[in-house]
Amino acid sequence: MSLWTRFKDFFKGFLVGAVNVVPVSGGTIALVLGIFERFINSIKSLNHKNFKYLFKGEFSEFGRRTDFRFFITIMAGVIVGMVLTAIFLKRALKSYEVFVWAFFIGLIIASVIHVMKSIKKVTIKNVIILLIGFVVSFLLSIHLNPESNDGFWYLFICGIVGATGMVVPGISGSHLMLLMGNYELIVTQAIPAMTKASTFMFGFRILLPFFLGSIVSIVSFSYLLSWLMKDFRNETLSALSGFMLGSLPVVYPWKEPSEDMLDYVFHLPQVNGEFFIAVLMAIIGAVAVYTLNVYAKREEIRIARREARRKKRV
């Protein structure tokens, strides 16, 4: 692998990481960039059968069987992309909170539409599953959890949920973390904290269980996803669509905590300059997701055609 190739793979990983901390699917951008299939295969290859070569000291054979250089290069880019984007979001939320949340609304709505369009057959069962997911998610979203949960096992679960966006095109792990209440703790607090010596230990304490959960998710979910999407594809997409759609109150910009700090008080925005800029940001977010999905679809078609030609040759 040449230095230039490594740099390109690092930059692609950087883009996946950057997207992964906003409510957009990192798996979708990986598909657009043409690395999704190879990335998933490299994850699946990290199993006990191949690790035995590592334990035997046969490093070159381990690297060949697992595509390890590619995997490490991509993951390094993902980490750098997540850190830099998190630092940017921390500042953006502080100065332009309404516009950032409005942008997220556009991202989420467009993502939900994309996932719902992927449901090949609409049945009563799928509609019921979608509605159940929506109701559960909505009821959770309209209540306020004034304190983020920094418990080890809850952060571990957040890592499992957050990493799904890297291996599931169309699903945003960050969006699901918003609903779990730990998005700001992890993305705009813990990740930027790792860049300063004075706050490093705080960031490390939060991100260690999250990182461990992410590893479990990335390694195991690739297999679970294959099974769910093969045998229960429409049901899985229906549940996720409802869950994502019902969580929109979490990112609604014009709300404030109630006096008892247990719920949100929602109010209509004033029709002024801020409102129109917020609408524009939501449109930009939706267009960005739509564009990504168009390119992802083209990449899926290209991969399918390439696979068909390969099978013909065989």
One Martini backbone bead per residue (centre of mass of N, CA, C, O) as a GRO file, in nm:
protein
  314
    1MET     BB    1   0.091   0.040   0.027
    2SER     BB    2   0.081   0.350  -0.043
    3LEU     BB    3   0.095   0.664   0.078
    4TRP     BB    4  -0.142   0.777  -0.092
    5THR     BB    5  -0.346   0.556  -0.021
    6ARG     BB    6  -0.343   0.605   0.283
    7PHE     BB    7  -0.439   0.897   0.270
    8LYS     BB    8  -0.713   0.840   0.135
    9ASP     BB    9  -0.817   0.650   0.357
   10PHE     BB   10  -0.793   0.851   0.586
   11PHE     BB   11  -0.990   1.062   0.465
   12LYS     BB   12  -1.234   0.875   0.455
   13GLY     BB   13  -1.237   0.825   0.759
   14PHE     BB   14  -1.273   1.119   0.836
   15LEU     BB   15  -1.557   1.151   0.709
   16VAL     BB   16  -1.695   0.932   0.875
   17GLY     BB   17  -1.635   1.062   1.152
   18ALA     BB   18  -1.771   1.335   1.103
   19VAL     BB   19  -2.058   1.216   1.044
   20ASN     BB   20  -2.090   1.037   1.314
   21VAL     BB   21  -2.151   1.314   1.504
   22VAL     BB   22  -2.399   1.328   1.329
   23PRO     BB   23  -2.734   1.280   1.204
   24VAL     BB   24  -2.561   1.059   1.025
   25SER     BB   25  -2.457   0.805   0.829
   26GLY     BB   26  -2.152   0.651   0.810
   27GLY     BB   27  -2.231   0.420   0.615
   28THR     BB   28  -2.311   0.600   0.377
   29ILE     BB   29  -2.036   0.740   0.326
   30ALA     BB   30  -1.884   0.472   0.285
   31LEU     BB   31  -2.044   0.398   0.030
   32VAL     BB   32  -1.975   0.649  -0.139
   33LEU     BB   33  -1.649   0.597  -0.106
   34GLY     BB   34  -1.603   0.269  -0.141
   35ILE     BB   35  -1.554   0.119   0.176
   36PHE     BB   36  -1.773  -0.059   0.308
   37GLU     BB   37  -1.716  -0.353   0.222
   38ARG     BB   38  -1.419  -0.363   0.318
   39PHE     BB   39  -1.471  -0.282   0.612
   40ILE     BB   40  -1.661  -0.515   0.691
   41ASN     BB   41  -1.464  -0.744   0.614
   42SER     BB   42  -1.241  -0.659   0.817
   43ILE     BB   43  -1.414  -0.702   1.066
   44LYS     BB   44  -1.492  -1.006   1.020
   45SER     BB   45  -1.179  -1.099   1.026
   46LEU     BB   46  -1.184  -1.039   1.345
   47ASN     BB   47  -1.102  -1.345   1.448
   48HIS     BB   48  -0.992  -1.635   1.595
   49LYS     BB   49  -0.866  -1.755   1.335
   50ASN     BB   50  -0.671  -1.499   1.284
   51PHE     BB   51  -0.545  -1.449   1.573
   52LYS     BB   52  -0.353  -1.696   1.576
   53TYR     BB   53  -0.132  -1.556   1.402
   54LEU     BB   54  -0.060  -1.341   1.609
   55PHE     BB   55   0.020  -1.537   1.845
   56LYS     BB   56   0.250  -1.677   1.652
   57GLY     BB   57   0.390  -1.422   1.487
   58GLU     BB   58   0.216  -1.395   1.207
   59PHE     BB   59   0.180  -1.089   1.090
   60SER     BB   60   0.150  -1.100   0.779
   61GLU     BB   61  -0.088  -1.301   0.778
   62PHE     BB   62  -0.278  -1.134   0.949
   63GLY     BB   63  -0.281  -0.884   0.762
   64ARG     BB   64  -0.387  -1.032   0.507
   65ARG     BB   65  -0.657  -1.157   0.632
   66THR     BB   66  -0.759  -0.854   0.763
   67ASP     BB   67  -0.674  -0.584   0.644
   68PHE     BB   68  -0.522  -0.404   0.868
   69ARG     BB   69  -0.415  -0.144   0.740
   70PHE     BB   70  -0.684  -0.041   0.645
   71PHE     BB   71  -0.831  -0.042   0.917
   72ILE     BB   72  -0.636   0.150   1.070
   73THR     BB   73  -0.655   0.390   0.876
   74ILE     BB   74  -0.958   0.436   0.901
   75MET     BB   75  -0.971   0.464   1.216
   76ALA     BB   76  -0.785   0.708   1.234
   77GLY     BB   77  -0.970   0.893   1.068
   78VAL     BB   78  -1.221   0.869   1.246
   79ILE     BB   79  -1.102   0.990   1.506
   80VAL     BB   80  -1.016   1.265   1.392
   81GLY     BB   81  -1.295   1.346   1.280
   82MET     BB   82  -1.445   1.339   1.553
   83VAL     BB   83  -1.277   1.545   1.710
   84LEU     BB   84  -1.297   1.796   1.521
   85THR     BB   85  -1.608   1.802   1.504
   86ALA     BB   86  -1.664   1.826   1.809
   87ILE     BB   87  -1.524   2.099   1.845
   88PHE     BB   88  -1.705   2.251   1.649
   89LEU     BB   89  -1.982   2.186   1.786
   90LYS     BB   90  -1.929   2.319   2.056
   91ARG     BB   91  -1.914   2.607   1.935
   92ALA     BB   92  -2.180   2.609   1.772
   93LEU     BB   93  -2.379   2.555   2.012
   94LYS     BB   94  -2.298   2.814   2.168
   95SER     BB   95  -2.365   3.029   1.919
   96TYR     BB   96  -2.579   2.824   1.721
   97GLU     BB   97  -2.812   2.637   1.832
   98VAL     BB   98  -3.063   2.663   1.648
   99PHE     BB   99  -2.914   2.598   1.376
  100VAL     BB  100  -2.807   2.319   1.449
  101TRP     BB  101  -3.080   2.183   1.515
  102ALA     BB  102  -3.206   2.242   1.239
  103PHE     BB  103  -3.002   2.080   1.076
  104PHE     BB  104  -3.071   1.811   1.218
  105ILE     BB  105  -3.362   1.792   1.124
  106GLY     BB  106  -3.296   1.760   0.825
  107LEU     BB  107  -3.125   1.505   0.853
  108ILE     BB  108  -3.341   1.323   0.986
  109ILE     BB  109  -3.578   1.335   0.789
  110ALA     BB  110  -3.418   1.234   0.542
  111SER     BB  111  -3.331   0.965   0.672
  112VAL     BB  112  -3.613   0.850   0.724
  113ILE     BB  113  -3.709   0.849   0.433
  114HIS     BB  114  -3.491   0.659   0.329
  115VAL     BB  115  -3.560   0.416   0.510
  116MET     BB  116  -3.862   0.390   0.427
  117LYS     BB  117  -3.795   0.339   0.118
  118SER     BB  118  -3.647   0.055   0.190
  119ILE     BB  119  -3.924  -0.059   0.222
  120LYS     BB  120  -4.059  -0.300   0.017
  121LYS     BB  121  -4.305  -0.385   0.225
  122VAL     BB  122  -4.629  -0.286   0.305
  123THR     BB  123  -4.762  -0.361   0.621
  124ILE     BB  124  -4.935  -0.387   0.904
  125LYS     BB  125  -4.698  -0.480   1.075
  126ASN     BB  126  -4.501  -0.250   0.996
  127VAL     BB  127  -4.681  -0.018   1.092
  128ILE     BB  128  -4.698  -0.104   1.387
  129ILE     BB  129  -4.395  -0.100   1.443
  130LEU     BB  130  -4.356   0.198   1.375
  131LEU     BB  131  -4.559   0.313   1.585
  132ILE     BB  132  -4.425   0.199   1.835
  133GLY     BB  133  -4.154   0.339   1.794
  134PHE     BB  134  -4.268   0.625   1.795
  135VAL     BB  135  -4.411   0.635   2.071
  136VAL     BB  136  -4.174   0.561   2.251
  137SER     BB  137  -3.983   0.785   2.151
  138PHE     BB  138  -4.169   1.031   2.203
  139LEU     BB  139  -4.212   0.993   2.511
  140LEU     BB  140  -3.906   1.022   2.571
  141SER     BB  141  -3.853   1.307   2.426
  142ILE     BB  142  -4.056   1.497   2.612
  143HIS     BB  143  -3.852   1.427   2.826
  144LEU     BB  144  -3.636   1.528   3.087
  145ASN     BB  145  -3.280   1.484   3.132
  146PRO     BB  146  -3.079   1.687   3.322
  147GLU     BB  147  -2.879   1.434   3.340
  148SER     BB  148  -2.625   1.276   3.246
  149ASN     BB  149  -2.515   0.943   3.189
  150ASP     BB  150  -2.196   0.824   3.348
  151GLY     BB  151  -2.223   0.535   3.346
  152PHE     BB  152  -2.053   0.273   3.242
  153TRP     BB  153  -2.287   0.092   3.112
  154TYR     BB  154  -2.429   0.321   2.960
  155LEU     BB  155  -2.185   0.399   2.786
  156PHE     BB  156  -2.155   0.122   2.660
  157ILE     BB  157  -2.431   0.129   2.517
  158CYS     BB  158  -2.374   0.387   2.356
  159GLY     BB  159  -2.149   0.254   2.189
  160ILE     BB  160  -2.323   0.045   2.052
  161VAL     BB  161  -2.518   0.250   1.923
  162GLY     BB  162  -2.317   0.458   1.789
  163ALA     BB  163  -2.175   0.234   1.591
  164THR     BB  164  -2.406   0.158   1.391
  165GLY     BB  165  -2.360   0.392   1.177
  166MET     BB  166  -2.101   0.243   1.047
  167VAL     BB  167  -2.280  -0.043   0.961
  168VAL     BB  168  -2.556   0.134   0.888
  169PRO     BB  169  -2.711   0.234   0.633
  170GLY     BB  170  -2.920   0.520   0.741
  171ILE     BB  171  -2.805   0.501   1.033
  172SER     BB  172  -2.787   0.699   1.336
  173GLY     BB  173  -2.608   0.700   1.622
  174SER     BB  174  -2.637   0.997   1.716
  175HIS     BB  175  -2.943   1.003   1.717
  176LEU     BB  176  -2.974   0.782   1.937
  177MET     BB  177  -2.808   0.940   2.153
  178LEU     BB  178  -3.000   1.172   2.185
  179LEU     BB  179  -3.225   0.997   2.314
  180MET     BB  180  -3.028   0.895   2.556
  181GLY     BB  181  -2.873   1.185   2.654
  182ASN     BB  182  -2.534   1.162   2.553
  183TYR     BB  183  -2.434   1.346   2.324
  184GLU     BB  184  -2.301   1.595   2.465
  185LEU     BB  185  -2.114   1.444   2.657
  186ILE     BB  186  -1.949   1.305   2.425
  187VAL     BB  187  -1.914   1.517   2.186
  188THR     BB  188  -1.893   1.822   2.346
  189GLN     BB  189  -1.704   1.711   2.594
  190ALA     BB  190  -1.517   1.453   2.589
  191ILE     BB  191  -1.364   1.480   2.322
  192PRO     BB  192  -1.240   1.768   2.366
  193ALA     BB  193  -1.104   1.692   2.645
  194MET     BB  194  -0.868   1.513   2.512
  195THR     BB  195  -0.697   1.786   2.412
  196LYS     BB  196  -0.653   1.831   2.729
  197ALA     BB  197  -0.475   1.791   3.016
  198SER     BB  198  -0.690   1.898   3.232
  199THR     BB  199  -0.936   1.700   3.080
  200PHE     BB  200  -0.851   1.409   3.002
  201MET     BB  201  -0.973   1.222   3.229
  202PHE     BB  202  -1.263   1.284   3.173
  203GLY     BB  203  -1.269   1.183   2.880
  204PHE     BB  204  -1.163   0.897   2.941
  205ARG     BB  205  -1.393   0.803   3.134
  206ILE     BB  206  -1.616   0.831   2.914
  207LEU     BB  207  -1.475   0.685   2.650
  208LEU     BB  208  -1.401   0.400   2.733
  209PRO     BB  209  -1.684   0.259   2.741
  210PHE     BB  210  -1.765   0.360   2.462
  211PHE     BB  211  -1.535   0.219   2.304
  212LEU     BB  212  -1.598  -0.070   2.394
  213GLY     BB  213  -1.886  -0.071   2.274
  214SER     BB  214  -1.797  -0.016   1.982
  215ILE     BB  215  -1.639  -0.273   1.937
  216VAL     BB  216  -1.869  -0.468   1.988
  217SER     BB  217  -2.049  -0.355   1.765
  218ILE     BB  218  -1.866  -0.379   1.513
  219VAL     BB  219  -1.807  -0.685   1.540
  220SER     BB  220  -2.110  -0.801   1.599
  221PHE     BB  221  -2.317  -0.633   1.418
  222SER     BB  222  -2.236  -0.743   1.140
  223TYR     BB  223  -2.383  -1.014   1.202
  224LEU     BB  224  -2.660  -0.920   1.303
  225LEU     BB  225  -2.732  -0.758   1.052
  226SER     BB  226  -2.729  -0.987   0.849
  227TRP     BB  227  -2.970  -1.132   0.985
  228LEU     BB  228  -3.186  -0.909   1.001
  229MET     BB  229  -3.171  -0.820   0.692
  230LYS     BB  230  -3.248  -1.107   0.587
  231ASP     BB  231  -3.515  -1.192   0.781
  232PHE     BB  232  -3.595  -0.865   0.902
  233ARG     BB  233  -3.590  -0.603   0.728
  234ASN     BB  234  -3.865  -0.450   0.741
  235GLU     BB  235  -3.893  -0.455   1.051
  236THR     BB  236  -3.630  -0.306   1.120
  237LEU     BB  237  -3.686  -0.046   0.953
  238SER     BB  238  -3.952   0.027   1.094
  239ALA     BB  239  -3.845   0.062   1.382
  240LEU     BB  240  -3.627   0.276   1.315
  241SER     BB  241  -3.812   0.487   1.192
  242GLY     BB  242  -3.989   0.536   1.442
  243PHE     BB  243  -3.760   0.605   1.637
  244MET     BB  244  -3.648   0.853   1.479
  245LEU     BB  245  -3.911   1.020   1.448
  246GLY     BB  246  -3.979   1.036   1.767
  247SER     BB  247  -3.696   1.214   1.830
  248LEU     BB  248  -3.736   1.516   1.735
  249PRO     BB  249  -3.779   1.676   2.009
  250VAL     BB  250  -3.475   1.680   2.088
  251VAL     BB  251  -3.408   1.898   1.829
  252TYR     BB  252  -3.591   2.112   1.909
  253PRO     BB  253  -3.518   2.450   1.947
  254TRP     BB  254  -3.811   2.551   2.086
  255LYS     BB  255  -3.709   2.495   2.404
  256GLU     BB  256  -3.771   2.426   2.762
  257PRO     BB  257  -3.751   2.382   3.077
  258SER     BB  258  -3.920   2.309   3.329
  259GLU     BB  259  -3.950   2.378   3.659
  260ASP     BB  260  -3.901   2.058   3.738
  261MET     BB  261  -3.703   1.926   3.514
  262LEU     BB  262  -3.890   1.686   3.349
  263ASP     BB  263  -3.967   1.877   3.112
  264TYR     BB  264  -4.082   2.023   2.823
  265VAL     BB  265  -4.125   2.346   2.668
  266PHE     BB  266  -4.314   2.415   2.393
  267HIS     BB  267  -4.267   2.651   2.116
  268LEU     BB  268  -4.325   2.879   1.894
  269PRO     BB  269  -4.179   3.053   1.663
  270GLN     BB  270  -4.058   3.338   1.557
  271VAL     BB  271  -4.112   3.541   1.274
  272ASN     BB  272  -3.784   3.572   1.177
  273GLY     BB  273  -3.461   3.561   1.096
  274GLU     BB  274  -3.399   3.304   1.259
  275PHE     BB  275  -3.616   3.126   1.134
  276PHE     BB  276  -3.517   3.135   0.834
  277ILE     BB  277  -3.237   3.021   0.890
  278ALA     BB  278  -3.334   2.754   1.012
  279VAL     BB  279  -3.481   2.655   0.759
  280LEU     BB  280  -3.231   2.658   0.580
  281MET     BB  281  -3.068   2.451   0.747
  282ALA     BB  282  -3.269   2.219   0.711
  283ILE     BB  283  -3.248   2.206   0.404
  284ILE     BB  284  -2.947   2.153   0.387
  285GLY     BB  285  -2.955   1.888   0.544
  286ALA     BB  286  -3.147   1.736   0.350
  287VAL     BB  287  -2.976   1.767   0.091
  288ALA     BB  288  -2.726   1.622   0.194
  289VAL     BB  289  -2.861   1.344   0.233
  290TYR     BB  290  -2.974   1.308  -0.050
  291THR     BB  291  -2.701   1.316  -0.195
  292LEU     BB  292  -2.574   1.078  -0.050
  293ASN     BB  293  -2.793   0.866  -0.136
  294VAL     BB  294  -2.750   0.884  -0.439
  295TYR     BB  295  -2.452   0.793  -0.434
  296ALA     BB  296  -2.504   0.527  -0.283
  297LYS     BB  297  -2.682   0.397  -0.497
  298ARG     BB  298  -2.471   0.397  -0.720
  299GLU     BB  299  -2.270   0.221  -0.564
  300GLU     BB  300  -2.451  -0.029  -0.538
  301ILE     BB  301  -2.481  -0.079  -0.841
  302ARG     BB  302  -2.181  -0.109  -0.905
  303ILE     BB  303  -2.130  -0.350  -0.717
  304ALA     BB  304  -2.341  -0.542  -0.842
  305ARG     BB  305  -2.217  -0.548  -1.126
  306ARG     BB  306  -1.937  -0.650  -1.043
  307GLU     BB  307  -2.042  -0.916  -0.916
  308ALA     BB  308  -2.178  -1.026  -1.173
  309ARG     BB  309  -1.918  -1.038  -1.346
  310ARG     BB  310  -1.763  -1.229  -1.159
  311LYS     BB  311  -1.965  -1.471  -1.178
  312LYS     BB  312  -1.939  -1.511  -1.485
  313ARG     BB  313  -1.636  -1.583  -1.487
  314VAL     BB  314  -1.688  -1.835  -1.287
   0.00000   0.00000   0.00000
